[in-house]
Amino acid sequence: MRAGLPILDMKPLLGHGGDAGREALAREITAACRDSGFFYVVGHGVEPALSAALAAASRRFFALPPALKQEIAMARGGRAWRGWFPVGGELTAGAPDCKEGLYFGSELGPEHPRVRAGVPMHGANLFPAQVPELRELVLRYIDAMTTVAHALLAGIARSLGLAGDYFADNYTADPTVLFRVFHYPAPAPAGTDAGWGVGEHTDYGLLTLLAQDEVGGLQVKTPGGWIDAPPLAGALVCNIGDMLDRLTGGEFRSTPHRVRNTSGRSRLSFPFFFDPDFAAEVQPLPRAERPLADDHAQRWDRASVHLFRGTYGDYLLGKVGRVFPALQAATGSPEPQPE
């Protein structure tokens, strides 16, 4: 155990250990998702050299002058919502975060049907000319993490008594893939809260897989209070999102978390979000109990994911529109939908 969070070895999901290993891991996943909604995963197969090269290239980008970073500002990405945002440019619960970052997603050309249709959050990524290696590294990393996420969802399906291909068949044949690179500067710029890199929130989709550097700062909300989730060499931090909470009727809860960087050092983190098809409507499993009508009162944002009606794209746009209200207005994306 580390900081109260379990460490799960996912090698059985990648062809090692046979059925007995997969069933044992399914039981561990069940306990982790019910108890905390957060756990470490090791044995995931992502090459350390790829992660190290991505971190080095990311640091080179964030060291650039603001005018050069501005060349790939999110406003230039249009409806695809890709590119760089400055410190304070992203909001959590209405308050600016003390971080800057890069937004990436599935690389889609202009011929893609959803790009042609102008569907928000679909399109091409923006990459800096000054760090040309970043393009290949980001796209390789997205591919590697997509493989990990598919395998891990097969384990989660087994933990719910479902066929291993349940998610691939119903929700992730064409997943919504979002990848971020966040930089938490130190010292914090004037006018920002030096402690809070990201305020309390839950993630929106199915799974988040996080790589973080050695600095740390991630905190997880548990029934006993906030605990640290420090870096563990070679491990990814996994947490479940709102859609898995909805699917299971609250059996697996999306857990609030936050980042507080008081180290005096800059920090990098690499969250990878693996979510349902943008057009999918996530329905509760038949086994899921009907959620309490006052579930929203227990949520960090007072908005129950169980009462939402619509596609995952509707849900995602409503949430992200609150994170970047200016960008939402500029791109003409739909207003957040009431839950």
HELIX and SHEET records of a PDB file:
HELIX    1   1 LYS A   11  LEU A   14  5                                   4    
HELIX    2   2 GLY A   18  ASP A   35  1                                  18    
HELIX    3   3 PRO A   48  PHE A   62  1                                  15    
HELIX    4   4 PRO A   66  LYS A   69  1                                   4    
HELIX    5   5 GLN A   70  ILE A   72  5                                   3    
HELIX    6   6 MET A   74  ALA A   80  5                                   7    
HELIX    7   7 PRO A  113  ARG A  116  1                                   4    
HELIX    8   8 GLU A  133  SER A  159  1                                  27    
HELIX    9   9 TYR A  166  ASN A  170  1                                   5    
HELIX   10  10 ASP A  242  LEU A  247  1                                   6    
HELIX   11  11 ASP A  295  GLN A  298  5                                   4    
HELIX   12  12 TYR A  312  VAL A  323  1                                  12    
HELIX   13  13 PRO A  325  THR A  331  1                                   7    
SHEET    1   A 8 ILE A   7  ASP A   9  0                                        
SHEET    2   A 8 PHE A  38  VAL A  42  1                                        
SHEET    3   A 8 LEU A 236  ILE A 240 -1                                        
SHEET    4   A 8 LEU A 207  GLN A 212 -1                                        
SHEET    5   A 8 ARG A 267  ASP A 275 -1                                        
SHEET    6   A 8 THR A 176  TYR A 184 -1                                        
SHEET    7   A 8 GLU A 100  GLY A 105 -1                                        
SHEET    8   A 8 GLY A  83  PHE A  85 -1                                        
SHEET    1   B 2 LEU A  91  THR A  92  0                                        
SHEET    2   B 2 ALA A  95  PRO A  96 -1                                        
SHEET    1   C 4 TRP A 196  HIS A 201  0                                        
SHEET    2   C 4 HIS A 257  ARG A 260 -1                                        
SHEET    3   C 4 LEU A 218  THR A 222 -1                                        
SHEET    4   C 4 GLY A 225  ASP A 228 -1                                        
END                                                                             
